[in-house]
Amino acid sequence: MSKTQPETCNLQPATQNPQPAIGTLNEASLHAALKTWYAEPDDRLEVPVDGFVVDIVRGDLLIEIQTGNFSSIKHKLRTLTEEHPVRLVYPVARNKWLVKLPRDGEGDPRRRKSPKHGTCAHLFDELVSLPRLLNRANFTVEVLLIHEEEVRRYVGNRAWRRRGWATEERRLLEVVDRRLFASPADLACLIPADLAEPFTTADLADAIGEQRRLAQKMAYCLRKMHVLTPVDKRGNAILYVRRQT
């Protein structure tokens, strides 16, 4: 994947890119690999700024890479965007391979491809923690669509929600696309143009081919960003229209 800066609301064509060094300890290995991939020769890494440590500083731009849980850096982003332009970089797995380590430590790991495919709309899974931040001129979000491996280890009752399997490490395989969102209007591009108004979150889910839960998060964020406006109800479902600019 080319590291040329992405066009707003346009996916970049995938090209070959040298693979970064991948760590082997835990999920931080994905973060480290993305930082290596994203950094340019004149960038400064791990720089103290206003009481925080920023992943990458590129001129005046502060770049923070977050592999999940935006709520954990909410205060950091709000504080830094008061005085600095900040870009939040978030990876979404377009394709994922699940690697299960042998329970007894013997034998070979089992590897299979997940049937799930991530899209830029999955940004809303985390953006729901800070939906109004993109209203700030100093804040942008870039989604990196990646291929990754998720390594799981059996830990028994400590991971009962996954039948005893816990994620030990996420490994970057390839960055295949990137997309920059510089304003709420850019995120509105993720609503299919042919979706008739007014629409419910069920209609939105069908249009983007995702579960309704994700469409609800999407509608919530876009409503807080003043991109969508609720106008009526259909039964218990809220009807939305795009806000005219």
C-alpha positions in Angstrom: 0.0 0.0 0.0 1.4 3.4 -1.0 2.1 5.8 1.8 1.1 8.8 -0.2 -1.2 11.0 1.8 -4.9 10.0 1.3 -7.5 12.0 -0.4 -10.4 12.9 1.8 -13.4 10.6 1.0 -11.4 8.6 -1.5 -9.8 5.2 -1.0 -6.2 5.0 -2.3 -5.4 2.1 -4.6 -3.4 -0.7 -3.0 0.2 -1.1 -3.9 3.1 -3.1 -2.5 4.9 -1.7 0.5 7.8 -3.2 2.4 6.6 -5.1 5.5 7.4 -3.6 8.9 9.1 -5.4 11.7 6.4 -7.1 13.8 6.6 -7.5 17.6 5.7 -10.7 19.3 4.5 -9.8 22.8 0.9 -8.6 22.8 -1.5 -6.3 21.0 1.1 -3.5 21.2 2.9 -5.3 18.4 0.1 -4.1 16.0 0.6 -0.5 17.3 4.3 -0.7 16.8 4.0 -2.1 13.3 1.6 0.6 12.3 3.8 3.3 13.7 6.7 1.9 11.7 4.6 1.8 8.5 3.1 5.2 9.0 6.2 7.2 10.0 8.2 9.2 7.4 11.9 10.0 7.5 11.7 13.4 9.1 9.0 12.5 11.7 9.8 12.5 15.4 8.5 9.6 17.5 7.3 9.4 21.1 7.4 13.2 21.6 6.2 14.9 24.9 3.6 17.5 24.1 1.6 19.4 26.7 2.0 16.7 29.3 1.3 13.8 26.9 3.5 11.5 24.8 2.5 11.6 21.1 3.2 8.7 18.8 4.4 10.8 15.8 5.0 14.5 15.3 5.2 15.6 11.6 5.8 19.3 11.5 2.9 20.9 13.3 0.7 17.8 13.0 0.4 15.4 16.0 -0.4 11.8 15.0 -1.8 9.3 17.4 -2.3 5.7 16.5 -5.0 3.8 18.4 -5.9 0.2 17.7 -9.0 0.3 19.9 -10.9 1.9 22.8 -11.1 5.6 21.9 -12.5 6.4 25.3 -9.1 5.7 26.9 -7.6 8.7 25.0 -10.6 11.0 25.0 -9.0 13.5 27.5 -5.7 13.4 25.6 -7.4 14.2 22.2 -9.6 16.9 23.6 -6.7 18.6 25.3 -4.3 18.4 22.4 -6.8 19.6 19.8 -7.3 22.9 21.7 -3.9 24.0 20.5 -2.6 21.6 17.9 -3.8 19.8 14.7 -4.2 16.2 15.6 -4.8 13.1 13.4 -6.1 9.9 14.9 -5.1 6.8 13.0 -7.3 3.7 13.4 -6.8 0.3 11.8 -9.8 -1.8 10.6 -9.3 -5.4 9.6 -10.6 -5.8 6.1 -9.5 -9.5 6.3 -8.4 -11.3 9.5 -6.8 -14.7 10.1 -7.4 -16.3 13.5 -4.4 -18.3 14.8 -5.1 -20.6 17.8 -2.1 -21.8 19.7 -2.2 -25.4 20.9 -3.7 -25.7 24.4 -1.0 -28.0 25.7 1.9 -26.1 24.1 2.6 -28.9 21.7 1.8 -29.3 18.1 1.1 -26.7 15.4 -1.1 -23.6 15.7 -4.4 -23.8 13.8 -5.0 -20.9 11.3 -8.2 -20.0 9.6 -9.6 -17.0 7.8 -12.4 -15.1 9.6 -15.6 -14.7 7.6 -15.9 -11.1 8.8 -14.7 -8.2 6.6 -14.2 -4.8 8.1 -15.0 -1.5 6.4 -14.6 2.2 7.1 -18.0 2.1 8.8 -16.5 0.1 11.6 -14.8 3.4 12.7 -18.1 4.1 14.4 -17.6 1.2 16.8 -15.1 3.5 18.6 -16.0 7.0 17.4 -19.2 6.6 19.4 -17.0 7.5 22.5 -16.2 11.0 21.1 -18.7 11.8 18.4 -18.4 15.6 18.6 -14.6 15.8 18.3 -14.6 15.8 14.5 -16.5 19.1 14.7 -13.2 20.7 15.7 -11.1 22.0 12.8 -8.0 20.7 14.5 -9.1 17.0 14.5 -9.0 14.5 11.7 -9.3 10.7 11.6 -7.6 8.3 9.2 -8.8 4.7 8.8 -6.2 2.2 7.6 -7.8 -0.9 6.2 -5.5 -3.8 6.9 -5.0 -7.5 6.8 -4.0 -8.9 10.2 -3.5 -12.1 12.2 -5.1 -12.4 15.6 -3.2 -14.9 17.8 -5.3 -16.5 20.5 -4.3 -18.6 23.5 -6.5 -20.8 25.7 -6.8 -19.3 29.2 -9.9 -21.1 30.4 -12.4 -19.2 32.6 -10.4 -16.0 32.3 -12.0 -15.5 28.8 -15.4 -17.2 29.2 -17.0 -14.9 26.6 -14.8 -16.5 23.9 -15.1 -20.0 25.3 -11.7 -19.7 27.0 -9.7 -18.2 24.2 -8.0 -14.8 24.7 -6.3 -12.5 22.2 -2.6 -12.6 22.9 -1.3 -10.6 19.9 -2.5 -8.8 16.8 0.0 -8.9 13.9 0.0 -6.5 10.9 0.2 -8.4 7.6 -0.5 -5.6 5.1 -2.1 -2.1 4.8 -4.4 -2.3 1.8 -6.2 1.0 1.8 -6.4 4.3 3.7 -9.1 7.0 4.0 -9.0 10.4 5.7 -12.0 12.0 7.3 -11.4 15.7 7.9 -14.9 16.8 8.8 -18.4 15.5 9.6 -19.3 15.9 5.9 -16.6 13.4 5.0 -18.1 10.8 7.3 -21.5 11.5 5.6 -19.9 10.0 2.5 -20.3 6.6 4.2 -24.1 6.8 3.9 -24.9 5.3 0.5 -26.0 8.0 -1.9 -29.0 6.0 -3.1 -30.5 5.5 0.4 -33.9 7.0 0.2 -35.0 9.5 2.9 -36.3 9.4 5.5 -34.6 6.2 6.7 -34.3 4.2 9.9 -31.2 2.6 11.3 -32.6 -0.7 9.9 -32.7 0.8 6.5 -29.1 2.1 7.0 -27.9 -1.3 8.1 -29.3 -2.9 5.0 -27.8 -0.2 2.8 -24.3 -0.7 4.1 -24.6 -4.4 4.6 -23.9 -4.4 8.3 -25.7 -5.2 11.6 -28.2 -2.8 12.9 -26.1 -2.2 16.0 -23.3 -0.6 13.9 -25.9 1.5 12.0 -27.3 2.7 15.3 -23.8 3.9 16.4 -23.3 5.5 13.0 -26.6 7.4 13.2 -25.8 8.5 16.8 -22.5 9.9 15.8 -23.7 11.6 12.7 -26.6 13.1 14.6 -24.2 14.5 17.2 -22.1 15.9 14.3 -25.2 17.6 12.9 -25.0 15.5 9.7 -28.3 13.7 10.3 -31.5 15.1 11.6 -34.4 13.1 13.2 -37.7 14.1 11.7 -40.3 11.5 12.7 -40.9 8.0 13.8 -42.0 4.8 12.1 -43.3 2.8 15.0 -40.5 2.9 17.6 -37.8 3.6 15.0 -36.5 7.1 14.5 -36.6 8.5 10.9 -33.6 10.4 9.8 -32.8 12.8 6.9 -29.4 14.2 5.8 -29.0 17.7 7.0 -28.8 20.2 4.2 -25.6 22.3 4.0 
